[in-house]
Amino acid sequence: MNRMLRYAAQGLAFAAFAATTWYLSVEPRYSPIAPGEALLKISFSHQGQRLGECRQRSAEELADLAPNMRTALDCPRERAPIYLEVELDDARVYQAMLQPTGLSRDGSAYVYERLPVPAGVHRVAARLRDSADGPDFDYSRAAVVQLAAAEVLVVDFDANRGGFLFKGGTPAVEPRP
């Protein structure tokens, strides 16, 4: 009888734990964005261009180096910072100078930004400069997109695929109000 009482108590404890877990999985209700809003995420990593030109090493320079260090080209490691602008409906919503990572400033620059925006039709424009020379942007893209409530539009960047990629949302063909 003592064993049966112990099994019953253990079953009640498991049932109480399961009920508590179920309740906390549905309450309190949480939404990362307000009702009627969408989310614009800017998320990517990118290496800027090198700050200096590579130079050819002479035969004497190569002979002076250790065998494992003998490369014909001597390239500087430091990379240019990345300047990024994102506009939503012709208003700048994000602007940053992203510094390269690493001790020698030779790594990628990273950006992750979440911006809640009202649902609807929006014109999104993104511009990036990854070179140290000139005020002009090296990459730019603009698009008109329809964002439903709770929908996410990701602004990504891949230089090998032509620059900016807008993922999510529906391309809108009708003019903005």
C-alpha positions, -999 to 999 in steps of 0.1 A, spaced: 0 0 0 28 23 8 43 18 -27 9 25 -44 6 58 -24 41 68 -35 33 61 -72 2 81 -69 20 111 -53 47 108 -80 20 108 -107 4 139 -92 37 157 -91 44 149 -128 9 160 -137 14 193 -118 47 199 -135 32 192 -170 3 215 -163 26 243 -152 48 238 -182 18 239 -206 4 271 -189 37 289 -191 41 280 -227 9 298 -237 7 326 -210 18 353 -205 14 362 -242 45 379 -257 51 394 -291 84 410 -300 67 437 -321 34 456 -315 3 446 -334 1 463 -368 39 465 -371 64 447 -393 101 443 -386 131 455 -407 163 436 -399 197 447 -411 220 417 -406 253 408 -424 291 407 -421 314 421 -448 351 428 -452 361 462 -465 387 467 -492 424 467 -482 437 501 -473 469 497 -493 481 481 -525 500 448 -526 536 449 -538 559 424 -554 588 412 -531 623 411 -546 644 380 -547 666 394 -519 636 400 -497 623 365 -502 657 350 -494 658 369 -461 624 355 -450 619 321 -433 608 294 -458 572 294 -445 569 331 -449 580 333 -486 551 347 -505 557 367 -536 532 394 -527 533 416 -496 498 429 -489 488 452 -460 463 436 -436 442 466 -425 408 470 -441 387 500 -447 357 507 -424 323 502 -439 298 531 -441 262 519 -443 230 539 -448 194 525 -448 164 546 -457 127 538 -453 103 560 -472 130 585 -480 139 589 -443 172 577 -430 165 550 -403 200 536 -399 235 551 -405 267 536 -392 305 535 -397 313 498 -391 349 492 -380 367 460 -391 374 435 -363 406 419 -352 439 431 -337 452 442 -370 418 456 -381 417 429 -409 385 411 -401 349 416 -411 326 443 -399 293 431 -385 259 447 -382 227 435 -367 199 459 -362 161 454 -356 138 483 -365 100 480 -360 81 497 -389 44 501 -396 29 474 -418 21 485 -454 39 496 -486 74 510 -481 103 521 -502 135 506 -488 169 519 -499 204 506 -488 238 520 -496 273 508 -486 308 521 -491 336 496 -484 365 515 -499 386 542 -483 386 565 -513 358 588 -524 324 598 -510 306 576 -535 288 544 -525 302 511 -539 269 493 -536 232 505 -535 198 490 -540 162 503 -536 129 484 -537 93 490 -529 79 462 -507 46 453 -491 50 443 -454 21 426 -436 17 428 -399 44 407 -380 63 401 -413 101 405 -413 121 421 -441 159 413 -439 184 435 -455 214 412 -463 246 419 -482 266 395 -504 292 411 -527 295 379 -547 258 381 -555 258 417 -566 254 436 -532 222 440 -512 196 413 -509 161 420 -496 146 389 -481 109 388 -471 80 411 -479 62 411 -512 74 432 -541 49 460 -545 40 474 -579 14 499 -569 27 534 -559 30 543 -522 2 564 -507 
